[in-house]
Amino acid sequence: MQRRFIPALMLFVALLLLLAGLGARMTSVPAISFAAETKEIYLTFDDGPSTSVTEKVLDILKEEDVRATFFIVGDRVQGREKTLRRIAAEGHTIGVHSQTHVYSEIYSSADALLRDAESCAETIRRVTGISPRVYRFPGGGKHPASAKLLRKRGYRIVSWNAVCGDEEIRGADADTLYASAVKTAEGKDPVILLLHDSASHRPTAEALPRIIAHFRAEGYTFSAF
Ligand SMILES: [Zn+2]
């Protein structure tokens, strides 16, 4: 081979090696498909804090090493400051679910809703030192105008796509709640599961270990907002 072709040949070989390397990287998809197979569930508890149910829920989450999100009602914090601080101290997320949970007041105007949200946020700040960044509309729904204003104030609006039925099914026992959580979450990823931890929801706490076990067995990881 003529000597003057050698640099060109070396360049060609280097280019081939580079392409081969790129190809190898592109075909190493298992890491990518593994990420896609990681399913996620968010356990979200509304309407607390309560003394009995929230504390029980926290005990279970601690035992299971699971983080959750608590959308709290500001007016229900008084006398339960310790419980609210425990939610924060154990690594869960505290979100705003209104100060009063009285629909006629909150939804009377966009201004009223913002004032109410701020009032709840202030309660959370005063008790825990944390500024909440997530919001859930009382009663659910979309409320696009208010959502826009809340987003402007830095809130992420969180809805749900599965329910355990503790508000929807009157008098539901733990078995029913577990079955509803499983059924309504079927095939979803991520799952955002609605649960309640106000005082009347003992069966929810009772169903929680089974709910966690089910989604864990299904390959879900538990996340908080
Ligand atoms: Zn609520």
Residues whose N, C-alpha, C, O or C-beta is under 5 A from the ligand:
A	BS01	ZN	D46 D47 P138 G139
